[in-house]
Amino acid sequence: MPVSLIPSFLLYALVCEISPGPVNLYALSAGVRCQRRQLGGYILGTLSGFFVVMAVSVALTLTLGELLQRYVGVLSYVGAAYILYLAYGILRSQEEGTAAAGAPTFRTGFLLQTSNIKTFLFCVTTLSAYVLPYTRSPAALLLCGAALPLSGLLCTLVWLLAGSALQGFLSRCRRLFNIAMAAVLALCAVQLMWQ
């Protein structure tokens, strides 16, 4: 990638990764209802899931190209179903910090990240627009494949910490917050199915 594209690439990556999506919204909800020490598994799960999605995206982008577009619809429905499941878990969570949804686990973070079509499309678009037109070097692909999940992790941590910071404030209206978060996640799922 030419040096002149780096600012554009960094801005694109920041906007895509910090914007509200299923992983970030669930992180906000988890930050509100759980203690920080309970979130380590979720954080590792989302990071691991992002690395898997990035690796698959690199392989598919290099080998399949246009055929990849055919499977985006199927992935959208799988991701939407899992997001609806999480929204349901948030909605039925109890008033206390130990909710029916429970503390998010490695599995929750991993499944949410790997079923998130936003992450998949972000990875494929980034590779197609910023890396592959300029090089097919394994080193460049590995660098991008390592940098994007790490920057995605930082953005997810921002949402988790925001949830933790708001925990005291939202404790008085936890049920309303849970309803709002479940509704926003459900809207994300509907949006995935209509793309």
Phi, psi and chi 1 to 4 in degrees:
 res  aa     phi    psi   chi1   chi2   chi3   chi4
   1 MET       -  132.3  164.3 -175.0  -11.6      -
   2 PRO   -63.5  148.3  -17.0   25.5      -      -
   3 VAL   -58.6  -32.9  173.9      -      -      -
   4 SER   -64.9  -21.4   61.5      -      -      -
   5 LEU   -88.3  -10.9  -81.8 -177.2      -      -
   6 ILE   -60.3  -45.2  -69.9  176.5      -      -
   7 PRO   -60.1  -42.0  -24.1   33.6      -      -
   8 SER   -62.4  -43.5  168.4      -      -      -
   9 PHE   -62.2  -45.7  166.0   72.2      -      -
  10 LEU   -64.1  -41.0  -66.9  175.1      -      -
  11 LEU   -65.3  -44.2 -177.2   60.7      -      -
  12 TYR   -58.7  -47.7  167.1   75.4      -      -
  13 ALA   -63.0  -43.4      -      -      -      -
  14 LEU   -62.3  -47.1  175.2   66.3      -      -
  15 VAL   -63.8  -43.5  168.1      -      -      -
  16 CYS   -66.9  -40.9  -73.5      -      -      -
  17 GLU   -82.2  -27.8  -68.6  178.8  -35.0      -
  18 ILE   -90.7  -16.5 -161.7   79.3      -      -
  19 SER   -65.3  151.8   65.6      -      -      -
  20 PRO   -67.9  124.2   13.4  -16.4      -      -
  21 GLY  -143.3 -177.3      -      -      -      -
  22 PRO   -55.6  -45.0  -22.8   30.6      -      -
  23 VAL   -65.8  -45.5  173.4      -      -      -
  24 ASN   -70.3  -39.7  -70.5  -19.7      -      -
  25 LEU   -66.7  -39.5  -70.0  173.0      -      -
  26 TYR   -66.9  -35.6 -167.8   79.1      -      -
  27 ALA   -62.9  -41.8      -      -      -      -
  28 LEU   -60.6  -46.8  177.2   67.0      -      -
  29 SER   -62.5  -43.0  174.0      -      -      -
  30 ALA   -64.4  -38.3      -      -      -      -
  31 GLY   -63.7  -33.4      -      -      -      -
  32 VAL   -73.3  -41.3  166.8      -      -      -
  33 ARG   -98.1   -7.0   61.4 -172.5  168.3   75.8
  34 CYS  -126.7  159.0  -59.9      -      -      -
  35 GLN   -77.3  151.2  -60.7  -61.8  -43.0      -
  36 ARG   -55.6  -38.6  -72.8 -175.6 -170.4  160.5
  37 ARG   -66.5  -18.1   68.4 -178.0 -177.8  -74.8
  38 GLN   -84.0   -5.1  -64.3  174.9  -62.8      -
  39 LEU   -99.3   -2.2  -58.6  173.0      -      -
  40 GLY   -59.7  -42.8      -      -      -      -
  41 GLY   -62.1  -43.7      -      -      -      -
  42 TYR   -61.8  -44.2  177.7   75.6      -      -
  43 ILE   -61.0  -47.2  -67.3  166.2      -      -
  44 LEU   -64.1  -36.2  -71.2  174.9      -      -
  45 GLY   -64.7  -43.6      -      -      -      -
  46 THR   -67.5  -38.5   58.6      -      -      -
  47 LEU   -64.6  -46.5 -179.8   61.7      -      -
  48 SER   -62.3  -42.7  -60.8      -      -      -
  49 GLY   -61.8  -40.0      -      -      -      -
  50 PHE   -64.7  -41.5 -155.5  144.4      -      -
  51 PHE   -62.1  -40.4  -87.1  113.7      -      -
  52 VAL   -64.5  -46.8  167.5      -      -      -
  53 VAL   -61.1  -41.2  170.0      -      -      -
  54 MET   -64.3  -43.6 -166.9   68.2 -155.1      -
  55 ALA   -63.2  -44.2      -      -      -      -
  56 VAL   -64.4  -39.8  168.5      -      -      -
  57 SER   -63.2  -42.4  -62.6      -      -      -
  58 VAL   -60.9  -49.0  167.4      -      -      -
  59 ALA   -62.6  -45.9      -      -      -      -
  60 LEU   -69.1  -40.0  -69.7  176.7      -      -
  61 THR   -64.1  -39.9  -57.4      -      -      -
  62 LEU   -72.6  -34.2  -74.3  173.4      -      -
  63 THR  -102.1  -34.1   58.2      -      -      -
  64 LEU  -105.1  -28.9  -62.3  179.2      -      -
  65 GLY    54.7 -112.8      -      -      -      -
  66 GLU   -67.5  -29.1  -71.1  -61.3  -44.0      -
  67 LEU   -61.9  -23.8  -68.4  175.3      -      -
  68 LEU   -59.6  -36.7 -173.1   61.5      -      -
  69 GLN   -60.2  -27.6  -64.5  -59.1  -39.9      -
  70 ARG   -65.0  -29.7 -155.8 -179.3  -55.4  175.5
  71 TYR   -95.9   -5.2  -61.3  102.2      -      -
  72 VAL   -61.9  -39.3  168.5      -      -      -
  73 GLY   -61.2  -44.4      -      -      -      -
  74 VAL   -62.8  -45.4  173.6      -      -      -
  75 LEU   -62.3  -34.0  -67.7  172.7      -      -
  76 SER   -62.0  -42.7  -65.8      -      -      -
  77 TYR   -69.7  -39.3  -73.0  109.0      -      -
  78 VAL   -63.4  -46.6  170.0      -      -      -
  79 GLY   -62.7  -41.9      -      -      -      -
  80 ALA   -62.9  -40.2      -      -      -      -
  81 ALA   -63.3  -42.9      -      -      -      -
  82 TYR   -67.9  -38.3 -171.1   65.0      -      -
  83 ILE   -64.1  -40.7  -69.3  165.8      -      -
  84 LEU   -62.9  -37.9  -73.7  172.9      -      -
  85 TYR   -61.6  -43.8  166.9   76.1      -      -
  86 LEU   -66.3  -39.9  -68.3  174.2      -      -
  87 ALA   -61.2  -41.1      -      -      -      -
  88 TYR   -62.4  -42.7  175.1   72.1      -      -
  89 GLY   -62.0  -40.7      -      -      -      -
  90 ILE   -67.2  -43.0  -70.4  171.4      -      -
  91 LEU   -61.1  -39.2 -172.2   60.3      -      -
  92 ARG   -92.6    6.3   49.9  170.4 -111.8 -170.4
  93 SER   -65.9  150.4   66.2      -      -      -
  94 GLN   -83.3  178.7  -58.5  164.9    2.5      -
  95 GLU   -72.0  -24.5  -65.9  -63.9  -38.7      -
  96 GLU   -83.4  167.6  -61.1  -56.3  -44.4      -
  97 GLY   -64.6  -26.4      -      -      -      -
  98 THR   -90.6   91.7   57.0      -      -      -
  99 ALA   -89.7  166.0      -      -      -      -
 100 ALA   -60.9  -32.4      -      -      -      -
 101 ALA   -69.7  -22.4      -      -      -      -
 102 GLY    71.1  173.5      -      -      -      -
 103 ALA   -69.6  136.6      -      -      -      -
 104 PRO   -65.2  141.9   20.2  -25.9      -      -
 105 THR  -107.8  174.8   62.8      -      -      -
 106 PHE   -55.4  -45.0  176.6   90.2      -      -
 107 ARG   -59.9  -43.7 -179.2  176.1  163.2 -103.2
 108 THR   -60.2  -49.0  -58.4      -      -      -
 109 GLY   -63.0  -42.9      -      -      -      -
 110 PHE   -65.2  -48.1 -175.7   82.6      -      -
 111 LEU   -66.0  -40.1  -71.5  175.4      -      -
 112 LEU   -64.5  -42.7 -174.8   56.1      -      -
 113 GLN   -69.3  -42.8 -169.5   70.4  -83.6      -
 114 THR   -75.9  -19.5   56.2      -      -      -
 115 SER   -97.8    2.3   67.4      -      -      -
 116 ASN   -84.7  106.4 -175.8    4.0      -      -
 117 ILE   -64.1  -26.8 -165.5   67.5      -      -
 118 LYS   -60.0  -43.4  177.4 -172.4  168.1 -160.3
 119 THR   -65.3  -44.9  -57.2      -      -      -
 120 PHE   -61.0  -49.2  179.9   71.6      -      -
 121 LEU   -65.0  -36.7  -68.9  174.8      -      -
 122 PHE   -60.7  -46.9  168.3   68.6      -      -
 123 CYS   -63.5  -47.7  -68.1      -      -      -
 124 VAL   -63.5  -43.8  169.4      -      -      -
 125 THR   -64.5  -43.0  -57.2      -      -      -
 126 THR   -61.1  -47.2  -58.8      -      -      -
 127 LEU   -63.4  -44.2  -68.7  169.8      -      -
 128 SER   -67.7  -36.5  -60.1      -      -      -
 129 ALA   -92.3  -33.0      -      -      -      -
 130 TYR  -113.1  -18.5  -70.7  101.4      -      -
 131 VAL  -115.2  -59.6  179.0      -      -      -
 132 LEU   -62.8  -30.0  -66.3  175.6      -      -
 133 PRO   -65.5  -17.2  -22.2   32.4      -      -
 134 TYR  -112.0  -27.1  -53.5  101.4      -      -
 135 THR  -162.3  151.8 -177.9      -      -      -
 136 ARG  -117.3   21.1  -71.0 -173.5  177.3  -97.8
 137 SER   -63.1  128.7  158.2      -      -      -
 138 PRO   -57.5  -33.9  -24.6   33.3      -      -
 139 ALA   -65.1  -43.0      -      -      -      -
 140 ALA   -65.6  -41.2      -      -      -      -
 141 LEU   -65.9  -39.6  -69.1  171.8      -      -
 142 LEU   -65.8  -39.7  -74.6  173.1      -      -
 143 LEU   -62.5  -47.4  179.8   62.8      -      -
 144 CYS   -64.9  -40.9 -174.4      -      -      -
 145 GLY   -64.1  -24.0      -      -      -      -
 146 ALA   -93.1  -36.1      -      -      -      -
 147 ALA   -71.2  -42.2      -      -      -      -
 148 LEU   -64.6  -46.5  -69.9  178.3      -      -
 149 PRO   -62.4  -35.5  -26.1   35.7      -      -
 150 LEU   -68.6  -40.3  -67.3  175.6      -      -
 151 SER   -70.0  -33.5   62.1      -      -      -
 152 GLY   -63.6  -38.1      -      -      -      -
 153 LEU   -61.8  -43.8  171.5   66.2      -      -
 154 LEU   -60.8  -40.0  -67.0  175.6      -      -
 155 CYS   -68.2  -38.9  -68.0      -      -      -
 156 THR   -65.2  -37.8  -59.8      -      -      -
 157 LEU   -62.9  -34.3  -74.0  173.5      -      -
 158 VAL   -60.1  -44.1  166.2      -      -      -
 159 TRP   -67.9  -40.4  -75.3   84.2      -      -
 160 LEU   -62.2  -46.0  -83.0  167.0      -      -
 161 LEU   -67.5  -34.6  -66.8  174.5      -      -
 162 ALA   -63.2  -41.5      -      -      -      -
 163 GLY   -63.0  -42.3      -      -      -      -
 164 SER   -64.1  -40.7  -69.6      -      -      -
 165 ALA   -65.6  -32.7      -      -      -      -
 166 LEU   -87.8   -2.8  -66.4  171.4      -      -
 167 GLN   -54.7  -48.6 -164.7  173.1   49.7      -
 168 GLY   -63.8  -44.5      -      -      -      -
 169 PHE   -63.2  -43.3  172.1   73.1      -      -
 170 LEU   -84.0   -4.7  -67.8  173.4      -      -
 171 SER   -64.4  -27.4   65.4      -      -      -
 172 ARG   -74.7  -22.6  -66.3 -176.3  -56.5  -89.1
 173 CYS  -131.6   40.7   54.9      -      -      -
 174 ARG   -57.6  -42.9 -176.1  179.0  -56.9  -84.7
 175 ARG   -62.1  -44.7 -173.8   73.7 -179.1  146.3
 176 LEU   -63.0  -41.5 -178.6   60.6      -      -
 177 PHE   -62.3  -44.4  176.4   76.6      -      -
 178 ASN   -61.0  -41.0  -73.0  -10.9      -      -
 179 ILE   -62.9  -44.3  -69.4  169.1      -      -
 180 ALA   -63.5  -44.5      -      -      -      -
 181 MET   -65.4  -40.8  -73.9  -66.1   97.8      -
 182 ALA   -63.5  -40.8      -      -      -      -
 183 ALA   -64.8  -42.3      -      -      -      -
 184 VAL   -66.1  -41.4  172.0      -      -      -
 185 LEU   -63.1  -40.2  -79.0  174.9      -      -
 186 ALA   -62.5  -39.5      -      -      -      -
 187 LEU   -63.2  -38.5  -74.9  173.6      -      -
 188 CYS   -60.2  -43.4  -72.9      -      -      -
 189 ALA   -63.8  -43.8      -      -      -      -
 190 VAL   -62.7  -42.2  169.3      -      -      -
 191 GLN   -61.6  -40.2 -177.5 -176.9   14.2      -
 192 LEU   -61.0  -40.0  -79.5  177.5      -      -
 193 MET   -73.5  -23.8  -68.4 -173.9  -73.0      -
 194 TRP   -94.9   -1.1  -73.4  100.6      -      -
 195 GLN   -78.9      -  -73.5 -177.4  -10.3      -
